[in-house]
Amino acid sequence: MSHRPPRPTTSRRLIPRTLVAAGLAATLAVAGCSTRAEAEGETGPGADALTITDQRGETITLDGPADTVAFTVMPAPSIFAAVDRSYDRIVGINESTLKANQGGMFATMFPASAESPTVARNDFVPNVETLLDLDPDVVVQWGDNGPEVIEPIENAGFPVVGLEYGTQEDLETWITLFAQIAGKPDRGEELVAWQQAEIAEMRDKVAQRSEPRPRAMMLSRTGDAYGTTTGSGYDGFQFDLVGAELVSQDFVSDSGQVSPEQILAWDPEVIFLSGFDEMTPEEVYSDPRLASVTAVAEKRVYKTPLGGYRWQVPSAESPLMWAWMHHVLYPGQDTTEFREDVRAGFDDLFAYQISDDEIDTVLRTELNEESADYDQFAR
């Protein structure tokens, strides 16, 4: 991977701003609570107002770059932190994001992230009382999960930027929106350009390979049941990009679960393990029901990395995930630059000088030490 994240240019310190509250005053359906607009009174946009169009097509007006932002969704906070190279504006996050922060590098880079108030659980229903206490300038929420997750926030007087999820284009739009919110549009353009350059380079690299694509899948676990992803989500793009045949491409399951028998029928050669649960390669190797699966028999099961966020989902770190996946799928390549790419990535995205021990932690070297060819990532 020859391209590195762009080093941002120094910009002037942003002046704290307030948000436009006009037209948002409403009675909050929580006993004893007033809306933010009622508390602040109505104001009009100033000369420095920002107009942002979110993924719902809604126009949001701020009177300048936001000083404080709350995120009911994940992995948005880590992407915003990469745009801003700081955690300073983030005041509230999702419960799942907090768990990831506390279990990975994010809390090391940004200690405040390990204690951030949670403004939504995994169902993304906002905790309006907490939002009122935090009083963020803007709230970022899913724009396609129905009015029940957005209207309570808007009724409390907060501007809402609505997101959609599932494609690389969505990810690039998030980066652009967050750069607008932070008042750093040039930084957003640079990060999007980096992602696009890495996509072009990876496609080039895969096109030059003559061998059949390895059969692969993403495996997760809830209780005693296995789950997987399909080609309709981000993995449809990601697996194709890095040169894998996604065996679950057209899988349909009302429950989201996949049986051991189905995994046997697919017979993946490589299995990537989700970072959203605690399942390890050793547990998969120990499951007698999967013993004859090629990936299990050949010890090619790998826990996905956890950096600023879980690398398996679209994030500012996605180019690092693509490079890692490609090396796992096609061992024997020169990995000399990969650890340096991780080092440069953390510096340029998060303004953090990551150590060799911390790179090992991100890459889950201890969990993956029994998996085939993982020593390629050794320092």
N, C-alpha and C positions, 0 to 999 in steps of 0.2 A: 504494500500500500504506500504509494509515493506521496500522496497528498496529505497534508496535515491541517487540522482546524486553524482558521485564521487567527492571528494575534490581533485583538482589538486595539484600535487607536484610543488614545486618552481623550476623554470628553469632559466638558465642564460639569461641575456638580449640579445636579438637578435641584431646582427650587421646589419645596413642598407645595403641593396643590390640593385643593378640595375638588369634589366632584359636583357636577350639575345635578341638582335635586328637583328641578322643575318638573311638574307633572307626575312625580313618583309618590307623592304623599298619599298614604292609604292607611286604613286601620288594620293593624296586624292582629291575626286571630290567635293571639297569645295573651292571656289575662295579665293585665298590669303593665304591658309593654307598649311604648310609643314607637312610631316608625322613625327611621333616621331622617327622613325629609321633614317630619314634623319638628324634630329636635333642632334641625339646622335652619329651617325656613327655606323659602324658595329663592334661588339665585339664577342668574342667566349666564351663558357662556361668555368667557372673556376673549380677548384678542388672540390668546395663545391656545385656544380650544383645539382638542384632537377629536377627529371623527373617525370611528372605527366601524367597519362592517364585518360582523361575525359570520359564522358558518350557517346561521339561520337565515342570513340575508338581512338581519336587523342592524340598524344604525345606532351606535352608542356614542354619546358625546361626553368627553371628559374635558375639564378646563386646563389640562396639561398632563404631563407624564404622571402616572400613579405613584404615590409614595408607599401605599400599602395594598396588597392583593391577597385575597383568600381563594383557595382552590378546593372545590368539592370533589374534583376528579384527579385521577392519577394516570400517567406519570407526569402530569403538567408541571408540578413544582420544580422537578430537576431540570426540565427543559427551560423554564423561566430563569432558573439560577444560572444555566449555561449562557443564556442570552445576556444576563446582567452581570455574570461572573461574581455573583454575590447572593446571599440569602436575605439581605437586609430588608427587602420589601415584603417578604412572604410572612403573613401573620396567621394563616390558618390552612389546614390541609385535611385530606381524607385519612380515615383510620388505617387503611391499607398502606398508604404512603408512609405514615408514621412508623409502622412495623418494618417496612423496607429500610427506612432511614436508620432505625435503631440497629438493624441487623447487618448493615453494610458500611461502605465508605462514606456515605453522605454525612453521617453524624460526626465523623472524624474531620471532614472538610469544613462542615458548618455545624458546630455543636448545638446551636439553637434549634436545629431541625429535629433533634431527638426529643425535644420538649414542646414542640409546636402544638397549640390547641387544635383539636379536631372539629371540623365544621360539618362533617358528613361521615356516615358509615359506608360500608361496602355497597349499600343500596342507593347511595348518592342523594338520599333525601336530606335536605339541608337542616342544620340545627340553627334556627333563626335567632334564638336567644343568644347563642354564642356569637353569631355574626354581629348582633347589635352591640354586644360587649366589646368586640374587637374593632368594630366600625371601619372595615376596609374601604378603600376608595373604589374598588371594583371587585366583583366576584366572578370567577371562571367556573362554568358549569356545563354539563352536557346539553347540547342544543336539540338533541333528537330523542330524548328519553321521556318526553311528555311534559305538559304544563305543570304537573304536580311537583316537579323538581326545580322549576324556574320561577313560577308565579309567587311562591312564598318569599323568595329573595327580592323580587321586584316590588312586591307589596310592602316590604319592609323599607323600601326606599333606596335599594342598592342597584346600580347599573350592573347588568349581567352580560358577559361575553360568552356566547354559546358555541360549543365545539362539536364536531363530528369525528368519529373514529373509524379506522379500518384500512386506510391506504397511505402510501408514501406521500401522496399529494396532501392528505389531511395533515400529516406531520409537518410538511413544509409550510402549510398555512398556519399551523400553531406557532411555529417559530416566527413567522412574519407578524402575526397578531401580538405575540408577547413582546416583540421588539417595538411595536407601535405603542403598546401599553407602557413600556419602560422608557419611551422616548429615544430609542436607539435603532432607528430603521436601518442604518448602514450595517450594524452588527447582524441583524436578521438576514440581510441580503448576503452577507459573507458566509454565514452558517448554512444557508440554503445552497449556495454555490458549492460549498465543500461537500455537502451530501450528494449533490448531483454529479460532481466530479468523481466521487468514490463509486457511485452507481455505474458510471460510464467505464471506469477502470475495471470494476469487477465483471461487468458483462464482457468486456474484452478478454479478460483472463479466462473466463468460463468458455467463451467461444473457441479459444485455442486448444481446449482439452479434447482429446479424441476418444477417451474411454467412456463407457456408459455412466450415466449419472447414478451415484449411490442412492439406494432407496432409504428414505429417512422419515422421521416423524418427531413431533413434540409430544411428550407424555407427562401427564399430571396425575395427581391422586387426591381424592376426597374421601376420607375414611378408608374403607377397604376397596373402594372402586377406582378404576383408572379412567382418565379422561384424555382427550386429545383436541387438536385444532384441525381446521379444515382449510381448503383453498379459498373460501369466501372471505376470510379475514386477512390480517397482515401477513400471516405465514404463507399464504398463497403467493404473495410477492416475494417475501424474504427467502424462502426455500428455492424458488426458481432463480432468483438473482445469484445465489451463491453456488448454484450448480447441483442441487439436490432434486431427486424425484420425491415429491411429498406423497407418501402412500395413502394418506388420509384425505387427499385432495377433494374427493366427492363424497366423503362420509356424511351420513345423515343419522342423527340420534336425537330424539326428543329430550332425553335425559342429559345429553352431553357426555355420557359414559361410553367407554369402549371395552369390550370383553377381552379376556386373554385369548380366546379362540379367534377373535377378529385380528388381534395383533399377530398371532401365529400365521393366519392366512396371508396377511400383508408381508410378513417376514422382513421387516426393515433391517438394513445393514448397519444403520446408525440411529441411535435414539438420543434425542436431546431432552433433558429433564427440566420441567418448568421451575422457575424461581419463586412461584407463588405458593409452594408448599415445601415441606421438609424432606421429601423423598430423595434418597441418595442412590448412586449407582450400585452400591453394595446391596441395598434392599432389592433392587431389580435383579441383580445377579443371583440373589438367594431365593427368588420366587420360582418354585419348581414348575409352575404352569407356563413359564416363559423360557425354560431352559433350552429349548430347541430353536428359539428365535436367533437368527444369525448374529444380530447385534449383541445379544446376551452371550452366546457361545464364544464370540470373538472378542468379548470385553470392549465393545464400542458403544458404551452408554456414558453420557457426559452431563454433569450438572451445569446449567447455563450460568454465566458470570453475573455478579451483582456489583455494579459500580456506583455511579451516582443514582442509578435506579436499576431495576431488573432489565438486563440487556435484551431479553427476548422480545420485548414490546417496542413499538416505535418511540425513539427518544433522541436526544441530542447526541448520544453515544452510538447510535445505530451503525455508523461506518465501522466502529471497532467490533461490533457483534458480527457484521458480515465477514470481516477478515478472520475472526476467530472461527466461525462456522466453516469457512472455506478451508482453513488449515486442518480442522478436525476431519472434514469430509475427504480431503486429499492430503494425507500425511506424506512427509518426504520432501515437501517444499522447503525452501529456505525461510526460516522464521526469525532470522537475525534481527530484522527491523521491527518485529511485531511488538516486543516489549517497549521499545523506544517510541513506537506509535501510541501505545497506551500512556506512556509517560508524557508525551507531547499533548495527547488529548486531554489529560487531566489538567495540565498547565493551562492550555489555551481555552478549555471550556469552563473550568472551575477556579482558575488562578491558584492551583494547588500543586505543590511539588511532591509527587507520590514516590514512596520508597519502593525498593525491590520486594520487601516483605509485604507491603500493601498491594503491590501488583499480584503477588501470589494469592492474597486473600480475594481480590477481585476475580481472579481466574479460577478460584476454587481448587487450587492445586492439591490440597489435602484430600478433599472429597473425591477428586478425579485421579488420584495417584495410581489406582489399580487398573485404570482404563487404558486401553491400547494407545500407544504413541503419545500419551500426554506429556511425556518428558520433553517433547519438542518445545514446550513453553517454559522449560526450566531456564533459570538465569545463567 
